[in-house]
């Protein structure tokens, strides 16, 4: 029964993040629903392995998202 409910339940959207070192070079990638804990993680629009150990292109960064949770948005009238 749990399997059937899981088919219809809403899953959090996965977001992509890159870990940058002090020089701005990409050291790691992570795909998760919440931002990773720690310094140096930035949200990106996609993961490209060619960015590894290179500076992250400015176009790859996503601007900061609002801190408001999607489950707490006001309902439309």
N, C-alpha and C positions, 0 to 999 in steps of 0.2 A: 504494500500500500504506500509505503514511503516513496518508493520509486515513482509511482503515479503522481504524487504531489510534487515531487522534484521536477517533473516534466513541465508543470504549469506554474511553478513558483518563479518569481522574478530573481534573476541572478545579477549581482552587481557587475557593471561593465568593467572590463579590465583596462587599465591605463599603463602606459609605458614610461619608464624612468631611466635616466642615465646618471651614473655616479661620476662626477668630475673631480680631478685632483686640483691642487693649488694653481697649476698653470692652465687649467681649463680643458685638459685632455680627458677623454672618456676612458674610464677604467672598468666599468661594468654596466650591464643592463639588467633591468628587472621589470616584469609585467605583473601587476597586482591591482586590486581594487582600491586600496588605500595607499597614500604616499609612504615610502619607506622611512624608517626612523634613522636619524643620523644626519650629519652635515654632508653637503656636496651633492645631494640628489636633486635633479631637476626633471620636470615633466617634459616629455618630447612627444612629437606626433607619430613617430614610427621608430623602429629599431633597425639600424643598418650596421652590419658587422664591419663595414669599411670605415666606420667612425672610431673603432677601437684604437686606443693609444694616439688619437689625433684630436685636435680641437673640434668641439661640437659646432656645426654650422648654426649661425644665428636663426635661420629660418626653421630649424628643427624644434626650438623651444616653444612651449605652449605657455601663454600668459597665466598668471596665478588664477586659480578658480576661486569662486566665493566659498567661504567657510560654511555656509548654510548647507545642511543635509538635504538631499532630494526628498526624503520622507517627511520633511517639515515644511514643504512649500505650501503656500495658501491655495485653497481650492478655488477654481473659477466659478463665478455665479451663473 
